[in-house]
Amino acid sequence: MGRRTMAVLTAVVMLVLLVPESICAKKVETAARKEDVKYIKCQVCERIATQLHQQVQKKQAQISPKKISEYQIIEIAENVCNLKKEEADWITRIDIVEKGDRLELVEQEEEGMCNAECKTIEKACQEVMGYSDTDVAEYMYSSKPQLDQLVNHLCKDLSGACSKKPPPVPKNRIPGEAFALKPSKQAEMDKLMRSMEGMPGAPGMKMYSREELMNNMNIGNEDGDNEDDDEDEEQSKSFPKNLGNIMREKEKKANEGDWKQKITKQVASTGETLKKHAQRVSNRVRQWWKGMKAGQAKKKTSKAGKSEL
């Protein structure tokens, strides 16, 4: 019995070290409440501007005396609404609180579990930024605005998120879930996984549940409790070999899917980049056309005035 217990404990320790898996709790997958976006959009936009301003300053301090590049600012702007990236950690510290006929964003000291409210804030953040990430990054790089100027530019000029007051929240709206602190070990694991994003082999890494691990290792079978010590000893000796086989099999399956994931991800990334460039070109063409029409109208007015004279 003692050898079996040692084998189980050894399995847990080795799996924690070798497999990127949080075995303490399963994540709750809850969809964003899209109907709530309009009530918090302006507040989220102001938070985005604050985060961009702070994170750009932090990056500048880290690389000083070098000057932060426009590309580095674009990278921050692209990631600030992506919960898989470190730049979006601020979203997990926000709680949506019902106050009368409005919703208010309240910042907490620590990270919370990312359920419906967290994903609703991410959704609102993505709607605010849209294809404006490169535009706001260009503005920050060239103009070096103060926070209030950045808020005005992003939330009124670019996105229009704060151009009008949000509508009142319906009285029959179902309240959101209570803010739940994320366990410290899970927070550390999530931070580690985010830091490994983009590393070679990282896309193939997978999170396994406790049940999957126990089933794969054939651990927890109570029928063998009365087996003799010789059988326990054989199982203990074969444990490292079984673990190695399982790990190699998992790695092989992950690597088989790597190329497909990389190609799909690259195609999607290229498509998004083309959309952004097309949007910027379209905006500039419209601005140029407006300028041309205004110039022509001015010339016509000038000629008409001369003919009257």
C-alpha positions in Angstrom: 0.0 0.0 0.0 2.9 2.4 0.8 4.5 1.8 -2.5 1.2 2.5 -4.4 0.9 5.8 -2.5 4.4 6.8 -3.4 3.8 5.9 -7.1 0.7 8.1 -7.1 2.5 11.1 -5.5 5.5 10.7 -7.9 3.0 10.7 -10.8 1.4 13.9 -9.7 4.8 15.7 -9.2 6.2 14.5 -12.6 3.0 15.5 -14.5 3.0 19.0 -13.0 6.6 19.4 -14.0 6.3 18.0 -17.5 2.7 18.8 -18.6 1.3 22.4 -18.8 -1.9 21.5 -17.0 -3.8 23.0 -14.1 -5.1 20.0 -12.3 -6.7 21.8 -9.4 -9.8 23.2 -11.1 -11.5 23.3 -14.5 -12.0 26.6 -16.2 -15.6 27.6 -16.6 -16.3 28.4 -20.3 -19.0 31.1 -20.4 -19.9 33.2 -23.4 -19.8 37.0 -23.3 -23.1 38.8 -22.8 -23.1 40.8 -26.0 -26.3 42.7 -25.0 -24.3 44.3 -22.1 -21.5 45.8 -24.4 -23.4 49.0 -25.2 -23.8 49.8 -21.5 -20.0 49.6 -20.7 -18.4 50.5 -24.1 -17.4 54.1 -23.1 -16.0 53.0 -19.8 -14.0 50.2 -21.4 -12.7 52.7 -24.0 -11.4 54.9 -21.2 -9.7 51.9 -19.6 -8.1 51.0 -22.9 -6.7 54.5 -23.3 -5.4 54.3 -19.7 -3.7 50.9 -20.3 -2.2 52.0 -23.6 -0.7 55.1 -21.9 0.6 53.2 -18.9 2.0 50.3 -20.9 3.8 52.4 -23.5 5.4 54.4 -20.6 6.4 51.2 -18.9 7.9 49.8 -22.1 9.8 53.0 -22.7 11.2 52.9 -19.1 12.3 49.2 -19.7 14.3 50.0 -22.9 15.6 53.4 -21.9 17.8 55.1 -23.1 16.5 53.7 -26.4 13.4 55.2 -27.9 10.3 53.0 -28.1 9.5 52.2 -31.8 6.1 52.5 -33.5 6.1 48.8 -34.0 6.4 48.2 -30.3 3.4 50.5 -29.7 1.4 48.7 -32.4 2.2 45.4 -30.6 0.8 46.7 -27.3 -2.3 48.1 -29.1 -2.9 44.8 -30.9 -2.7 42.7 -27.7 -4.5 45.0 -25.2 -7.8 43.3 -25.9 -6.6 39.7 -26.2 -7.0 37.7 -23.0 -4.3 35.3 -24.2 -1.8 38.1 -24.0 -0.1 39.7 -21.0 -1.2 43.2 -22.2 -4.8 42.3 -21.5 -4.3 41.2 -17.8 -6.1 44.3 -16.7 -9.4 42.8 -17.9 -9.3 40.0 -15.4 -9.2 42.6 -12.5 -12.4 44.4 -13.5 -15.8 43.6 -12.0 -19.1 44.8 -13.6 -21.3 46.2 -10.8 -25.0 47.0 -11.2 -25.8 50.5 -10.0 -29.4 51.6 -10.6 -30.0 51.8 -14.3 -26.4 51.6 -15.3 -23.4 49.3 -15.1 -20.1 50.4 -13.6 -16.7 49.0 -14.0 -14.9 48.5 -10.7 -11.2 47.6 -10.5 -10.2 44.9 -8.0 -6.7 44.4 -6.5 -6.2 40.9 -7.8 -7.2 38.8 -10.8 -10.6 37.1 -10.9 -11.9 34.0 -12.7 -12.6 34.9 -16.3 -16.3 34.0 -16.8 -19.1 35.9 -18.5 -18.2 39.4 -17.3 -14.6 39.1 -18.1 -15.4 38.0 -21.7 -18.0 40.7 -22.0 -15.3 43.3 -21.3 -13.0 41.6 -23.8 -15.8 41.8 -26.4 -16.4 45.5 -25.7 -12.7 46.1 -25.9 -12.4 44.4 -29.3 -15.4 46.4 -30.6 -13.8 49.7 -29.5 -10.4 48.9 -31.0 -11.7 47.3 -34.2 -9.2 48.2 -36.9 -8.0 51.3 -35.1 -5.0 49.7 -33.3 -2.5 50.9 -35.9 -4.1 54.3 -36.1 -4.0 54.9 -32.3 -0.4 53.5 -32.2 0.6 55.9 -35.0 -1.0 58.8 -33.1 0.8 57.9 -29.8 4.1 57.6 -31.6 3.9 60.8 -33.5 2.0 63.1 -31.1 3.0 61.7 -27.7 -0.4 62.7 -26.2 -1.4 63.2 -22.6 -3.9 60.7 -21.2 -6.9 63.0 -21.6 -5.9 63.7 -25.3 -5.6 60.0 -25.9 -9.0 59.3 -24.4 -10.6 62.0 -26.5 -8.9 60.7 -29.7 -9.7 57.0 -29.2 -13.1 57.3 -27.6 -14.6 60.1 -29.7 -12.6 60.6 -32.9 -11.7 57.0 -33.8 -14.3 54.7 -32.2 -17.1 57.0 -31.2 -17.5 54.9 -28.0 -18.1 57.9 -25.8 -19.9 60.1 -28.4 -23.2 59.6 -26.6 -24.5 58.4 -23.3 -25.1 54.7 -22.9 -28.8 53.7 -22.7 -30.3 52.8 -19.3 -30.1 49.2 -18.2 -33.5 47.4 -18.3 -35.0 46.6 -14.9 -35.5 42.9 -15.9 -31.8 42.4 -16.7 -30.4 39.3 -15.0 -27.5 40.4 -12.8 -24.0 39.1 -13.6 -22.0 36.7 -11.5 -20.1 37.8 -8.4 -16.4 38.6 -8.7 -14.5 35.4 -7.8 -10.8 35.6 -7.1 -8.6 33.3 -9.1 -6.5 30.8 -7.1 -2.9 31.9 -6.8 -1.6 28.7 -8.4 -3.9 28.9 -11.3 -2.9 32.6 -11.8 0.7 31.6 -11.9 0.0 28.8 -14.4 -2.0 31.1 -16.6 0.8 33.7 -16.6 3.3 31.0 -17.5 1.2 29.8 -20.4 0.8 33.4 -21.7 4.5 33.9 -21.5 5.0 30.8 -23.6 2.6 31.9 -26.3 4.4 32.0 -29.6 7.3 29.9 -28.5 8.3 26.9 -30.7 6.1 24.0 -29.8 3.8 26.1 -27.5 0.8 25.9 -29.9 0.8 22.1 -29.5 0.8 22.3 -25.7 -2.4 21.2 -24.2 -4.2 21.4 -20.8 -5.4 18.1 -19.4 -8.0 17.5 -16.8 -7.4 15.5 -13.6 -9.7 12.7 -15.0 -7.7 12.5 -18.3 -4.4 12.2 -16.4 -5.7 9.6 -14.0 -7.3 7.5 -16.8 -4.2 7.7 -19.0 -2.0 6.6 -16.1 -4.5 4.0 -14.9 -4.3 5.5 -11.4 -7.0 5.3 -8.8 -8.2 1.8 -9.4 -9.4 0.6 -6.0 -9.8 -3.0 -7.1 -6.1 -3.6 -6.6 -5.9 -2.5 -3.0 -5.7 -6.1 -1.7 -2.9 -7.1 -4.2 0.2 -8.4 -2.7 3.5 -6.4 -2.3 5.2 -8.2 -5.2 2.6 -6.8 -7.7 2.8 -3.3 -6.2 6.6 -3.5 -6.6 6.3 -4.4 -10.3 3.9 -1.5 -10.9 6.3 0.9 -9.1 9.2 -0.3 -11.3 7.1 0.0 -14.5 5.8 3.4 -13.6 8.6 5.6 -15.2 8.4 3.6 -18.4 4.6 4.0 -18.7 4.9 7.7 -18.0 7.6 8.1 -20.7 5.4 6.3 -23.2 2.4 8.4 -22.4 4.4 11.6 -22.6 5.9 10.6 -26.0 2.5 9.7 -27.4 1.1 13.1 -26.2 4.0 14.9 -27.7 3.7 13.0 -31.0 0.0 13.9 -31.3 0.7 17.5 -30.5 3.5 17.7 -33.1 1.3 16.2 -35.8 -1.2 19.0 -35.4 1.5 21.7 -35.2 1.8 22.3 -39.0 -1.9 22.5 -39.6 -2.3 24.9 -36.7 0.6 27.1 -37.9 -0.7 27.2 -41.5 -4.3 28.0 -40.3 -3.0 30.7 -37.9 -0.7 32.2 -40.6 -3.6 32.4 -43.1 -5.9 34.0 -40.5 -3.2 36.5 -39.5 -2.5 37.4 -43.1 -6.2 38.0 -43.7 -6.5 40.3 -40.7 -3.4 42.2 -41.8 -4.8 42.7 -45.3 -8.1 43.9 -43.8 -6.4 46.4 -41.6 -4.3 47.8 -44.5 -7.3 47.9 -46.8 -9.2 49.8 -44.1 -6.4 52.4 -43.7 -6.0 52.8 -47.5 -9.8 53.2 -47.8 -9.9 55.9 -45.1 -7.0 57.8 -46.7 -8.6 57.6 -50.1 -11.9 59.0 -48.7 -10.0 61.8 -47.0 -8.1 62.6 -50.2 -11.4 62.6 -52.2 -13.1 64.9 -49.7 -10.1 67.3 -50.0 -10.3 67.2 -53.8 -14.0 68.0 -53.8 -13.6 70.8 -51.2 -10.8 72.3 -53.4 -12.9 72.1 -56.5 -15.9 73.7 -54.8 -13.6 76.5 -53.6 -12.3 77.1 -57.1 -15.8 77.3 -58.5 -16.8 79.8 -55.9 -13.8 81.8 -56.6 -14.5 81.8 -60.4 -18.1 82.7 -59.9 -17.1 85.7 -57.7 -14.7 86.9 -60.4 -17.3 86.7 -63.2 -19.8 88.7 -61.1 -17.1 91.4 -60.8 
